[in-house]
């Protein structure tokens, strides 16, 4: 990493746990020794010599190597628009909880398709002197939400509801920091700096912008005019989110792969343009900031949700989405049990017999089975196939509905508790924002120094 809290953390933890080494010492009582008969004294002397020899041998043995602590930051977030749905939960939040508690995602790969869990295991075996400690930051990305028009009367509640759902789903504020993106002003400020350093043609290649702009234009009327500059430049804001925290890895879905690649390109361009040469080192020295490059190049973690993306209930070829005007296309995490049962009862299926997995001609069947597997993490694919092999859709849908209801019930109960205690919720967000701001401001200052700004002292 470019920041260096790792070593400081190492020494602090040593002090906290009293991990000090001291030289072994021997003591004996000479008065007792002198009162003995000579043979006994000789025997005692020999015994003492044996003890000394044993202790010397022990002292000469190599002491265990103290592990160095390397801090690895993980950052991710979800937009607060509308209600979080099953795809958000299974594809993102549930994966964050697993990473928070185990340090690993069930299935994650980098941009080259390499399995990151296996890669990490191999690295740990090669260097047993380093212990990796994760710092987790999970934010509600409300600045991203306003790239399309939002109802001002609903945005605040959506933001707080999303944060409460993070906690209800298992994000533990004692293990991870939860904050609202707009509560850390460095996000907006760094986004502007990076906008000024990013070529426009890089953004013109972004597929998501083209798709959303096309949908808005197709809708006609005022919608065509609602395609704002923010929608075009929001990948730069996403890059700012990542780079502020010097994140080593960023867990994202497959649809965000292109944006991660853009963030990496921006890092290389910025560091090459502004973070080289003696003039840069002089600026850093004057501002009292380290003279290494301003940003860490992040590695993408393409996270697989139960092995597949969660798709729409009305079209198994499209991702489940909050922006879909049809509420029946998604299961919202806070949907009451009756609503969940009705949505699954009416969801699109095919007319072919039986329930089948991974048949490209039957995307809805695969999607529903993926959901069934994801809400029952203790079961295997083979186990489920054995259960459903003789079922018809009329048999399977009620079983699926009950599994989803059972999985979401404790989350909904915990959500109600957290959302009812607004003082606690806002306290968690304030603590998270303070922790995030401390790191973000250091990075922002480094970026300003690199670009030549007159930073306040």
Buried (B, 14 or more C-beta within 10 A) or exposed (E): BBBEBBEEBBEEBEEEEEEEEEEEEEEEEEEEEEEEEEEEEEEBEEEEEEEEEEEEEEEEEEEEEEBBBBBBBBBBBBBBBBBBBBBBBBBBBBBBBBBBEEBBBBBBBBEEEEEBBEBBEEEEEEEEEEBBBBBBBBBBBBBBBBBBEBEEEEBEEBBBBBBBBBBBBBBEBEEBBBBBBBBBEBBEBBBEBBBEBBEEEBBEEBEBBEEBBEEBEEEEEEBEEEBBEBBBBBBBBBBBBBBBBBBBBBBBBBEBBEBBBBBBBBBEBBBEEBBEEEEBEEBBEEBEBBBBBBBBBBBBBBBBBBEBBBBBBBBBEBBBBBEBEEBBBBBBBBBEBEBBBBBBEEBBBBEEEEBBBEEEEBBBBBBBBBBBBBBBEEEEBEEBBEBBEEEEBEEBBEBBBBBBBEBBEEBBEBBEEBBEEEEBBEEBBEBBBEBBBEBBBBBBBBBBBBBEEEBEE
